[in-house]
Amino acid sequence: MSERRQHWQAVTISIGLHLLPLLLFVHWVSTPPLPPPPEQDARISLRLLAPATPPQPVEELQAERPSQAQQSRAAEARKAPPPPRATAAPEGNLAASEKNGDGHQPLPVAPPAAATDARSAPASITAAPPAPDAPPADFQAGAASDQWEARLMARLERYRYYPAVARSRRQQGTAWVRASISRDGHLLALRLEQPSGQPMLDESALQTFRRAQPLPRIPEELPAPQELVVPVEYYLR
């Protein structure tokens, strides 16, 4: 009796071992696979802005404006009547004035030699051809500024990153960074001009500048150091 029970137990275990893979396969086929999580497209935009021009000092503005005394003198000069024109003397008076007190006519005065030479000099002097115009300094500085800014933006683009935790939490915003850059491309000062409202994004924007050092060298056509304001945008689609 015990042998028969052991036999059936062995048969049951054997059947179960054979059916288990089949049941697992049927369950795997009947359950549809979960779709992959949607890929998030992170967009970081860098735009370069020059700092605002500082206001002109009041002393310089006052120095440029004419004083009240100068304005009053100019007004009086405009109101003053023109000097009287010299009128021609009568012919008889002219003849009398040309004689000395003893009745003799004075000797004619010779014209100045310089004036005579100037009138008799030939007017055939040919003007020298004008020298070719050199490119304006403003144009050269503008071209150098555009090229340097393009290299700077490309350098920052290489080192920008979107924090993984901020991405998973779908944090977005724009961090405005003010940077002062030396001639050789090192940061002299770095701070947040306007935070994004997300501390992780603000720190990522600052780290982008720190990691990108040394930045492109400032060309000689531009003054140094250069101070710039860069908005770093973090957005998810």
Order of alpha helices (4+ residues) and beta strands (2+ residues): alpha-beta-alpha-alpha-alpha-alpha-alpha-alpha-beta-beta-alpha-beta
